[in-house]
Amino acid sequence: VLLQASGGGLVQAGGSLRLSCAASGSRFSINRMGWYRQAPGKQRDLVASITSGDTTIYADSVKGRFTISRDNAKNTVYLQMSSLEPEDTAVYYCHARTITTTVYDYWGQGTQVTVSS
């Protein structure tokens, strides 16, 4: 599965950005798609994820500010980020999971989000 992410960039605190990630090449239905982020010197952490049935999970730090959505027909996931804070600065990675008899995880190349104060 190939994940192509886009939409990162530089924004001032309080601003908004929208990330997109399109998946292609999957032989199986993609069960879950989402976004993780990794700041310098820190581990990669879940930001938000969504299942094919639209069940969502958010990190506590982004609840109320970020919204994840998904277009199943296009195998595309979106992350609308609002009220951005400098602490949101990180490389954001798109993630996809397929589940058959085995769980497979796939990662995009990462897109930089920088929030200036």
RODOLO-599038 format. One line per field, with one value per residue: x, z, y of N, C-alpha, C, O, CB in turn; residue number from 1. Coordinates in Angstrom, 1 decimal. Atoms other than C-alpha are relative to their C-alpha. Glycine has a CB too. Example, Ala and Ser with C-alpha at 12.3 -4.5 7.8 and 13.67 -1.06 7.14 Angstrom:
2
n.u: c(0.9:-0.9)
n.w: c(0.0:0.0)
n.v: c(-1.2:-1.1)
ca.u: c(12.3:13.7)
ca.w: c(7.8:7.1)
ca.v: c(-4.5:-1.1)
c.u: c(0.9:-0.8)
c.w: c(0.0:0.8)
c.v: c(1.2:1.1)
o.u: c(1.9:-0.3)
o.w: c(0.7:0.9)
o.v: c(1.2:2.2)
cb.u: c(-1.0:0.4)
cb.w: c(1.2:-1.4)
cb.v: c(0.0:0.5)
n: c(1:2)
//
This chain:
117
n.u: c(0.8:-0.7:0.7:-0.5:0.5:-0.3:0.7:-0.8:-0.6:-0.3:1.1:-0.1:0.8:1.4:0.4:0.5:-0.6:0.7:-0.8:0.7:-0.8:0.7:-0.5:0.2:-0.7:0.4:0.8:1.0:0.6:-0.8:0.9:-0.2:-1.0:-0.1:-1.2:-0.9:-1.0:-1.2:-0.8:-1.4:-0.4:1.1:0.5:1.1:1.3:1.3:0.7:1.4:0.2:1.4:0.2:0.9:1.3:0.0:-0.4:-1.2:-0.7:-0.8:-0.9:0.6:-0.6:0.6:1.5:0.7:-0.7:-0.3:1.1:-0.5:1.1:-0.5:0.7:-0.4:-0.1:-1.3:-1.1:-0.7:0.3:-0.3:-0.1:0.2:-0.7:0.4:-0.6:-1.3:-0.9:-1.4:-0.2:0.5:-1.1:-0.5:0.3:1.3:0.0:1.2:-0.1:1.1:0.0:0.9:0.1:0.6:-0.5:-1.2:0.1:-1.0:-0.1:-0.7:-0.4:-0.4:-1.3:-0.1:0.1:-0.4:0.9:-0.7:0.9:-0.8:0.7)
n.w: c(0.0:0.1:-0.7:0.4:-0.9:0.4:-0.7:-1.1:0.3:-1.1:-0.3:-1.3:-1.1:0.1:1.4:0.4:1.2:0.3:0.5:0.7:0.3:0.9:0.1:1.3:0.2:-1.0:0.5:-1.0:-0.6:-1.1:-1.1:-0.8:0.5:-0.9:-0.1:-1.1:0.1:-0.8:-0.2:-0.2:-1.3:-0.7:0.7:0.9:-0.8:0.7:0.0:0.3:1.0:0.3:0.6:1.2:-0.5:-0.5:-1.4:-0.1:-1.3:0.0:-1.1:-0.9:0.2:1.2:-0.1:0.1:0.9:1.2:0.5:1.0:0.9:1.0:1.2:0.2:1.4:0.5:-1.0:-0.4:-1.3:-0.2:-1.3:0.0:-1.2:-0.3:-1.3:-0.2:-1.0:0.3:-0.4:1.1:1.0:0.1:1.3:-0.1:0.8:0.3:-0.4:0.4:-0.5:0.6:-0.9:0.6:-1.1:-0.5:0.0:0.7:-0.2:1.0:-0.4:1.0:-0.1:-1.0:0.5:-1.1:-0.4:-0.9:-0.6:-0.6:-1.1)
n.v: c(-1.2:-1.3:-1.1:-1.2:-1.1:-1.4:-1.0:-0.6:-1.3:-0.9:-0.8:-0.7:0.6:-0.4:0.3:1.3:0.7:1.2:1.1:1.0:1.2:0.9:1.3:0.7:1.2:1.0:1.1:0.3:-1.2:-0.7:-0.1:-1.2:-1.0:-1.1:-0.8:-0.1:-1.1:0.2:-1.2:0.3:0.6:0.6:1.2:-0.2:0.2:-0.1:-1.3:0.4:1.1:0.2:1.3:0.0:-0.2:-1.4:-0.2:-0.9:-0.1:-1.2:-0.3:-1.0:-1.3:-0.7:0.0:-1.3:-0.8:0.7:0.9:1.0:0.5:1.0:0.3:1.4:0.2:-0.5:0.4:-1.2:-0.5:-1.4:-0.5:-1.5:-0.4:-1.4:-0.5:0.6:-0.5:0.4:1.4:0.9:0.1:1.3:0.7:0.8:1.2:0.7:1.4:0.8:1.4:1.0:1.2:1.2:0.9:-0.7:-1.5:-0.7:-1.5:-0.7:-1.4:-0.9:-0.5:-1.0:-1.4:-0.9:-1.0:-0.9:-1.0:-1.1:-0.7)
ca.u: c(0.0:1.3:0.4:0.8:0.4:0.2:-0.8:1.9:3.6:4.3:1.5:1.1:-0.3:-4.1:-4.1:-5.3:-4.0:-5.5:-3.6:-4.6:-3.4:-4.4:-3.9:-3.4:-2.4:-4.3:-5.6:-7.7:-10.1:-8.3:-9.7:-8.2:-6.4:-5.0:-2.2:0.7:3.3:6.8:8.6:12.4:13.7:10.3:8.5:5.9:2.4:-1.1:-2.9:-6.2:-7.5:-10.7:-12.1:-14.0:-17.1:-16.2:-15.2:-12.7:-10.0:-8.2:-5.2:-6.3:-4.1:-6.0:-9.6:-11.8:-9.2:-8.5:-11.1:-10.3:-12.5:-12.3:-13.5:-13.7:-14.4:-11.1:-9.2:-8.3:-8.1:-8.1:-7.0:-8.4:-6.2:-7.5:-6.3:-2.8:-0.2:3.6:3.4:1.7:5.0:6.1:6.4:3.0:2.8:-0.1:-0.9:-3.1:-4.0:-5.4:-6.7:-7.2:-5.6:-2.7:-2.5:-0.5:0.6:1.7:3.3:3.5:6.6:5.8:4.9:6.3:3.9:5.5:3.5:5.2:4.4)
ca.w: c(0.0:-1.0:1.2:-0.3:2.2:1.5:3.1:5.7:6.0:8.2:10.0:12.9:16.2:16.1:12.4:10.5:8.1:6.4:5.8:3.2:2.6:-0.3:-0.2:-3.3:-4.2:-1.4:-2.3:0.9:2.5:4.7:8.1:9.8:8.6:10.6:11.6:13.9:14.7:15.9:17.3:17.5:20.2:21.0:20.1:17.4:18.9:17.6:16.7:15.3:13.5:11.9:10.9:7.7:9.8:10.9:14.5:15.5:18.2:19.1:21.3:24.3:23.3:20.0:21.0:20.0:17.7:15.1:13.0:11.1:8.2:5.5:2.0:1.7:-2.0:-2.6:0.3:1.5:5.0:6.0:9.1:9.6:12.2:13.8:16.7:16.1:18.8:18.7:20.5:17.4:15.5:14.3:11.3:10.7:9.3:7.6:8.7:7.3:8.6:6.8:8.7:7.2:9.0:9.6:10.6:8.3:9.0:6.4:6.7:4.5:4.0:6.6:6.1:8.3:10.2:11.9:14.1:14.9:18.1)
ca.v: c(0.0:3.4:6.4:9.8:12.7:16.4:19.6:20.4:23.7:26.7:28.5:31.0:29.9:30.0:29.1:26.1:23.5:20.5:17.3:14.8:11.2:9.0:5.3:3.2:-0.3:-2.2:-5.6:-5.6:-3.1:-0.6:-1.0:2.0:5.2:8.0:10.3:10.1:12.8:12.9:15.9:16.1:13.9:12.4:9.2:8.9:9.3:8.9:12.1:10.7:7.7:6.6:3.2:2.4:2.6:6.2:5.4:8.0:8.2:11.4:12.2:14.2:17.1:17.7:17.0:19.9:21.3:18.6:16.7:13.5:12.4:9.8:9.2:5.4:5.6:7.4:5.7:9.1:10.5:14.1:15.9:19.4:21.1:24.3:26.5:25.3:25.7:25.6:22.3:20.8:21.3:17.9:15.6:14.1:10.6:9.0:5.5:2.7:-0.7:-3.7:-6.7:-10.1:-13.1:-10.8:-7.1:-5.0:-1.4:1.0:4.5:7.5:9.5:12.2:15.9:18.7:20.9:24.0:26.3:29.6:31.5)
c.u: c(0.9:-0.8:0.6:-0.7:0.4:-0.7:0.7:0.5:0.2:-1.3:0.2:-0.9:-1.4:-0.5:-0.5:0.7:-0.8:0.9:-0.9:0.9:-0.9:0.7:-0.3:0.7:-0.4:-0.9:-1.2:-0.6:0.8:-0.9:0.1:1.1:0.1:1.3:0.7:0.9:1.2:0.8:1.4:0.2:-1.1:-0.5:-1.2:-1.3:-1.2:-0.6:-1.5:0.0:-1.5:-0.1:-0.9:-1.4:-0.1:0.1:1.3:0.7:0.9:0.9:-0.7:0.4:-0.6:-1.5:-0.5:0.7:0.3:-1.2:0.5:-1.3:0.6:-1.0:0.3:0.1:1.3:1.1:0.8:-0.5:0.5:0.1:-0.1:0.5:-0.3:0.6:1.4:0.9:1.4:0.3:-0.5:1.1:0.6:0.0:-1.2:0.1:-1.4:0.2:-1.3:0.2:-1.0:0.0:-0.7:0.3:1.2:-0.3:1.2:-0.1:0.8:0.1:0.3:1.3:0.2:-0.1:0.2:-1.1:0.8:-0.9:0.9:-0.8:0.0)
c.w: c(0.0:0.6:-0.5:0.8:-0.6:1.0:1.2:-0.4:1.3:0.2:1.4:1.0:-0.2:-1.4:-0.3:-1.2:-0.2:-0.7:-0.8:-0.2:-0.8:0.0:-1.3:0.1:1.0:-0.6:0.9:0.4:1.1:1.2:0.7:-0.7:1.0:-0.1:1.3:-0.2:0.9:0.0:0.2:1.4:0.8:-0.8:-0.9:0.7:-0.9:0.2:-0.1:-0.9:-0.2:-0.7:-1.3:0.4:0.7:1.5:0.1:1.4:-0.2:1.2:0.8:-0.4:-1.3:0.0:0.0:-0.9:-1.4:-0.3:-1.1:-0.7:-1.0:-1.1:-0.4:-1.5:-0.6:0.9:0.4:1.4:0.1:1.5:0.0:1.4:0.2:1.4:0.2:1.0:-0.3:0.4:-1.0:-1.1:0.0:-1.5:0.2:-1.1:-0.2:0.3:-0.5:0.5:-0.8:0.9:-0.8:1.0:0.7:0.0:-0.7:0.2:-1.1:0.4:-1.2:0.3:1.1:-0.7:1.3:0.2:1.0:0.3:0.7:1.1:-0.3)
c.v: c(1.2:1.1:1.3:1.2:1.3:0.9:0.6:1.3:0.8:0.9:0.7:-0.7:0.6:-0.3:-1.4:-0.6:-1.3:-1.0:-1.0:-1.2:-1.0:-1.3:-0.7:-1.4:-1.1:-1.0:-0.2:1.4:0.5:0.2:1.3:0.9:1.1:0.7:-0.1:1.2:-0.3:1.3:-0.4:-0.5:-0.7:-1.2:0.4:-0.4:0.1:1.4:-0.3:-1.1:-0.2:-1.3:0.2:0.2:1.4:0.1:0.7:-0.1:1.2:0.0:1.1:1.5:0.7:-0.1:1.4:0.9:-0.7:-0.9:-0.9:-0.4:-0.9:-0.1:-1.4:-0.3:0.3:-0.5:1.1:0.4:1.4:0.3:1.5:0.4:1.5:0.4:-0.6:0.7:-0.4:-1.4:-1.0:-0.2:-1.4:-0.5:-0.9:-1.2:-0.6:-1.5:-0.7:-1.4:-0.9:-1.2:-1.1:-1.1:0.6:1.5:0.5:1.5:0.6:1.5:0.8:0.6:1.2:1.4:0.9:1.0:0.9:1.1:1.0:0.8:1.5)
o.u: c(1.8:-2.0:1.8:-1.9:1.3:-1.6:0.2:0.3:0.2:-1.8:0.9:-1.9:-1.6:-1.7:-0.6:1.3:-1.5:1.6:-2.0:2.1:-1.9:1.9:-1.4:1.7:0.2:-1.8:-2.2:0.0:1.3:-1.9:-0.9:2.1:-0.8:2.1:0.1:1.1:1.1:1.2:1.7:-0.1:-1.0:-0.1:-1.8:-1.5:-1.2:-0.6:-2.3:0.8:-2.3:0.7:-1.4:-2.3:-1.1:-0.3:2.3:0.0:1.5:0.6:-1.3:-0.4:-0.4:-2.1:-0.1:0.2:0.2:-1.9:1.1:-2.4:1.8:-2.2:1.3:0.9:1.8:2.3:2.1:-1.7:1.5:-0.5:0.8:0.0:0.0:1.1:1.6:0.8:1.6:1.1:-0.2:1.0:1.0:-0.6:-1.2:0.4:-2.1:1.2:-2.4:1.3:-2.2:1.0:-1.8:-0.3:1.6:-1.0:2.3:-1.2:1.9:-0.7:0.9:2.0:1.3:0.5:-0.4:-1.6:1.2:-1.5:1.6:-2.0:-0.6)
o.w: c(0.8:0.2:-0.3:0.6:-1.4:1.7:1.9:-1.5:2.4:-0.7:2.2:0.6:-0.4:-1.7:0.7:-2.0:0.7:-1.7:-0.4:-0.3:-0.4:-0.1:-1.9:0.9:1.1:-1.3:0.6:0.3:1.9:1.1:1.1:-1.2:1.8:-1.1:2.4:-1.3:1.9:-1.0:0.6:2.4:1.9:-2.0:-0.8:1.3:-1.9:1.3:0.7:-1.8:0.6:-1.6:-1.5:-0.4:1.4:2.1:-0.6:2.4:-1.2:2.3:0.3:-0.2:-1.4:-1.0:0.7:-1.3:-2.4:0.6:-2.0:-0.2:-1.3:-0.9:-1.0:-1.9:-1.6:0.6:0.4:1.7:-0.5:2.3:-0.5:2.4:-0.7:2.1:1.4:1.1:-1.1:-0.2:-0.9:-2.0:1.1:-2.3:1.1:-2.2:0.8:0.0:-0.6:0.6:-0.9:1.5:-1.2:2.1:1.7:-0.8:-0.4:0.1:-1.4:1.1:-2.2:1.3:1.4:-1.7:2.3:-0.7:2.0:-0.5:1.7:0.9:0.5)
o.v: c(1.4:1.3:1.5:1.4:1.5:0.5:1.5:1.8:0.3:1.4:0.1:-1.3:1.8:-0.2:-2.2:0.2:-1.8:-0.7:-1.3:-1.0:-1.4:-1.4:-0.5:-1.6:-2.2:-0.7:-0.8:2.4:-0.2:0.9:1.9:0.4:1.4:0.6:-0.2:1.7:-1.0:1.8:-1.5:0.1:-1.2:-1.4:1.5:-1.5:0.9:1.9:0.1:-1.3:0.2:-1.7:1.3:0.7:1.6:1.1:0.3:-0.4:1.5:-0.5:2.0:2.4:1.9:0.5:2.3:2.0:0.0:-1.4:-0.5:-0.6:-1.0:-0.1:-1.7:-1.1:-0.3:-0.2:1.1:0.4:1.8:-0.3:2.2:0.0:2.3:-0.4:-1.0:1.9:-1.4:-2.1:-2.2:-1.0:-1.9:0.2:-1.7:-1.0:-0.8:-2.1:-0.2:-1.9:-0.5:-1.6:-1.0:-1.1:0.1:2.0:0.2:2.1:0.1:2.0:0.3:0.3:1.5:1.7:0.7:1.7:0.4:1.8:0.7:0.9:2.3)
cb.u: c(-1.0:0.4:0.0:-0.3:0.6:-0.6:-1.2:1.2:-0.9:1.2:-1.3:-0.3:0.6:-0.1:1.1:-1.5:1.5:-1.2:0.8:-0.5:0.4:-0.1:-0.5:0.5:1.4:-0.7:0.8:0.5:-1.4:0.6:0.4:0.5:-0.5:-0.1:-0.4:0.8:-0.7:0.9:-0.6:0.8:0.5:-1.2:-0.5:0.1:0.0:-1.0:0.5:-0.8:0.7:-0.5:-0.6:0.1:-0.4:-1.2:0.0:-0.3:0.9:-0.8:1.4:0.3:1.5:0.6:-0.4:0.0:1.4:1.3:-1.2:0.7:-0.8:0.1:0.3:-1.1:-1.1:0.0:0.9:-0.3:0.7:-1.1:1.4:-1.5:1.5:-1.5:-1.0:0.7:-0.4:0.9:-0.7:-1.2:1.1:-0.8:1.3:-1.2:1.0:-0.4:0.1:-0.2:-0.2:0.4:-0.9:0.7:0.3:1.3:-0.1:0.0:0.5:-0.8:1.1:-1.1:0.5:1.3:-1.4:1.3:-1.3:1.3:-1.1:0.5:0.7)
cb.w: c(1.2:-1.5:1.5:-1.6:1.4:-1.5:0.5:0.4:-0.9:-0.3:0.0:-0.2:1.4:0.3:-0.9:-0.4:0.3:-0.9:1.1:-1.4:1.4:-1.4:1.2:-1.2:0.1:1.2:-0.1:1.2:0.5:-0.5:1.0:1.4:-1.4:1.4:-0.3:0.2:0.4:-0.7:1.1:-0.3:0.9:0.1:1.0:-1.3:1.1:0.5:-1.2:-0.5:0.5:-0.9:1.0:-0.8:1.0:-0.4:0.7:-0.3:0.2:0.0:-0.4:1.5:-0.2:-1.2:1.2:1.4:0.6:0.1:-0.4:0.7:-0.6:0.7:-1.2:0.6:-0.7:0.0:-0.7:-1.1:1.1:-0.6:0.7:-0.2:0.0:0.0:1.1:-1.4:1.4:0.7:1.3:-0.6:0.3:0.9:-0.5:-0.3:0.6:-1.5:1.5:-1.6:1.5:-1.4:1.3:-1.4:-0.6:-0.8:1.5:-1.6:1.4:-1.4:1.0:-0.1:-1.3:0.8:-0.6:-0.3:0.6:-0.7:0.9:-1.1:1.3)
cb.v: c(0.0:0.3:-0.1:0.2:-0.1:0.2:-0.5:-0.9:0.8:0.9:-0.9:1.5:0.4:1.4:0.4:0.1:-0.4:0.3:-0.7:0.5:-0.7:0.6:-0.9:0.8:0.2:0.7:-1.3:-0.7:-0.4:1.3:-1.1:-0.3:0.6:-0.6:1.5:-1.4:1.3:-1.1:0.9:1.2:1.0:1.0:-1.1:-0.9:1.0:-1.1:0.9:1.2:-1.3:1.2:-0.9:-1.3:-1.1:0.7:-1.4:1.4:-1.3:1.3:0.4:-0.3:-0.1:-0.8:-0.8:0.6:0.4:-0.9:0.8:-1.2:1.2:-1.4:1.0:-0.9:0.7:1.5:-1.1:1.2:-0.9:0.9:-0.5:0.4:-0.2:0.2:-0.3:-0.1:-0.6:1.0:-0.3:0.6:1.0:-1.0:-0.9:0.9:-1.1:0.2:-0.2:0.0:-0.1:-0.4:0.3:-0.4:-1.4:-0.3:0.5:-0.3:0.3:-0.1:0.0:1.1:0.6:-0.1:0.3:0.7:-0.5:0.5:-0.6:1.0:-0.2)
n: c(1:2:3:4:5:6:7:8:9:10:11:12:13:14:15:16:17:18:19:20:21:22:23:24:25:26:27:28:29:30:31:32:33:34:35:36:37:38:39:40:41:42:43:44:45:46:47:48:49:50:51:52:53:54:55:56:57:58:59:60:61:62:63:64:65:66:67:68:69:70:71:72:73:74:75:76:77:78:79:80:81:82:83:84:85:86:87:88:89:90:91:92:93:94:95:96:97:98:99:100:101:102:103:104:105:106:107:108:109:110:111:112:113:114:115:116:117)
//
